[in-house]
Amino acid sequence: MMIELFGVPRQMAGRAEAGVFATTVRQALFALAEECPGIAKALRSDGSLLPQYLVSLNGERFLGDFDETLPPDSRLLLLSADAGG
């Protein structure tokens, strides 16, 4: 699965996207933090996001259930809650 990074998360990761193996949002975020250690600053110890960050499934909806199973070939977008226009 691919995770696209925008704004502050992109700066923390030092890249625009990363590929991880995961079946849930929580697993994807933990895997991202392993690949890009700077992202750990955006996570709580339980693998959920700090309130200033959001994660979206395929750019269609924001996710709040970090144990949600992700469909195959899905993309996550990780961004700052204040990003946008």
C-alpha positions as CSV (number, residue, x, y, z in Angstrom):
1,M,0.0,0.0,0.0
2,M,1.1,3.5,-0.7
3,I,1.0,6.4,1.8
4,E,1.2,9.9,0.4
5,L,2.5,12.6,2.7
6,F,1.6,16.3,2.6
7,G,2.7,19.4,4.5
8,V,4.4,18.7,7.9
9,P,4.2,14.9,7.6
10,R,6.2,15.2,4.3
11,Q,8.8,17.4,6.0
12,M,9.0,14.9,8.9
13,A,9.4,11.9,6.6
14,G,11.7,13.7,4.1
15,R,9.8,12.3,1.2
16,A,6.4,12.5,-0.6
17,E,5.3,8.9,-0.3
18,A,6.2,5.5,1.1
19,G,5.2,1.9,0.4
20,V,4.3,-0.3,3.4
21,F,2.7,-3.6,4.1
22,A,-0.4,-3.4,6.3
23,T,-4.0,-4.5,6.6
24,T,-5.2,-1.8,9.1
25,V,-4.7,2.0,9.4
26,R,-2.8,1.5,12.7
27,Q,-0.4,-1.1,11.1
28,A,0.2,1.2,8.2
29,L,1.1,4.1,10.4
30,F,3.4,2.0,12.5
31,A,5.1,0.6,9.4
32,L,5.4,4.2,8.0
33,A,7.1,5.3,11.3
34,E,9.6,2.4,11.0
35,E,10.4,3.4,7.4
36,C,10.4,7.1,8.1
37,P,11.3,7.6,11.8
38,G,10.5,11.3,11.8
39,I,6.8,10.4,11.4
40,A,6.8,8.9,14.9
41,K,6.4,12.5,16.1
42,A,2.8,12.4,14.6
43,L,1.8,9.2,16.4
44,R,0.6,8.4,19.9
45,S,2.1,5.3,21.5
46,D,-1.1,3.3,20.5
47,G,-0.5,4.0,16.8
48,S,-3.3,6.6,16.5
49,L,-2.5,10.1,15.2
50,L,-2.1,13.2,17.3
51,P,-5.0,15.6,16.8
52,Q,-3.1,17.9,14.5
53,Y,-2.8,15.2,11.8
54,L,-5.4,13.5,9.6
55,V,-5.4,10.3,7.5
56,S,-7.6,9.9,4.5
57,L,-8.5,6.7,2.5
58,N,-8.0,7.3,-1.2
59,G,-8.7,11.0,-0.7
60,E,-12.4,10.2,-0.3
61,R,-12.9,10.2,3.5
62,F,-11.0,10.8,6.7
63,L,-10.5,7.9,9.0
64,G,-10.9,7.9,12.7
65,D,-11.0,4.1,13.3
66,F,-7.3,3.1,13.3
67,D,-8.3,-0.6,13.4
68,E,-10.3,-0.3,10.2
69,T,-9.3,-2.9,7.7
70,L,-7.9,-1.4,4.5
71,P,-9.1,-2.7,1.1
72,P,-6.5,-4.0,-1.3
73,D,-4.8,-1.4,-3.5
74,S,-5.9,1.4,-1.2
75,R,-3.9,4.6,-0.7
76,L,-3.6,6.6,2.5
77,L,-3.0,10.3,2.6
78,L,-1.4,11.7,5.7
79,L,-1.6,15.4,6.2
80,S,-1.7,18.2,8.8
81,A,-5.2,19.1,10.0
82,D,-4.6,22.7,9.0
83,A,-3.5,21.9,5.5
84,G,-5.7,22.7,2.6
85,G,-7.3,25.8,1.2
